[in-house]
Amino acid sequence: MEPLLLLNSLLSAAIGGIIGNRTDEIFCRVMQEVVNRLRQGGSPVNHDLQRAVREAYLRATLVVCYALLRRTGCTSTSVEARP
C-alpha cells in the first residue's frame, strides 16, 4: 500500500507543478502585455488605470513645478504652497 501512496503523492506534486507553471506563464504574459501598453502610451487596459496614470502624471508635474519655484526663489502669493 505504501508504493501506491508514494505514487499518488508524486503524481499530485507533478500535476500541481504543471498547473502552477502554466498559471505563472499566463500571468507573466498578461503582465508583460500591460507593461508594453503602458510603455507605448497606447490605450490603457481600463478606465481606472487611465485615471490613475493621469493623476500620477499630474501630481508629478506639480512636484516638478514646485521644486522649480523653490529653486528660483519665487515668493509669489498666488502660488499655493504644496508638498
ChimeraX attribute file (.defattr): number of C-alpha atoms within 10 A of each C-alpha:
attribute: neighborCount
match mode: 1-to-1
recipient: residues
	/A:1	5
	/A:2	7
	/A:3	8
	/A:4	9
	/A:5	10
	/A:6	11
	/A:7	11
	/A:8	12
	/A:9	12
	/A:10	12
	/A:11	12
	/A:12	12
	/A:13	12
	/A:14	12
	/A:15	12
	/A:16	12
	/A:17	12
	/A:18	12
	/A:19	12
	/A:20	12
	/A:21	12
	/A:22	12
	/A:23	12
	/A:24	12
	/A:25	12
	/A:26	12
	/A:27	12
	/A:28	12
	/A:29	12
	/A:30	12
	/A:31	12
	/A:32	12
	/A:33	13
	/A:34	13
	/A:35	12
	/A:36	12
	/A:37	14
	/A:38	16
	/A:39	9
	/A:40	9
	/A:41	9
	/A:42	9
	/A:43	11
	/A:44	15
	/A:45	12
	/A:46	8
	/A:47	10
	/A:48	10
	/A:49	13
	/A:50	14
	/A:51	12
	/A:52	11
	/A:53	14
	/A:54	12
	/A:55	12
	/A:56	12
	/A:57	12
	/A:58	12
	/A:59	12
	/A:60	11
	/A:61	12
	/A:62	14
	/A:63	14
	/A:64	12
	/A:65	12
	/A:66	17
	/A:67	13
	/A:68	12
	/A:69	14
	/A:70	12
	/A:71	9
	/A:72	9
	/A:73	9
	/A:74	11
	/A:75	9
	/A:76	8
	/A:77	7
	/A:78	6
	/A:79	10
	/A:80	8
	/A:81	8
	/A:82	7
	/A:83	7
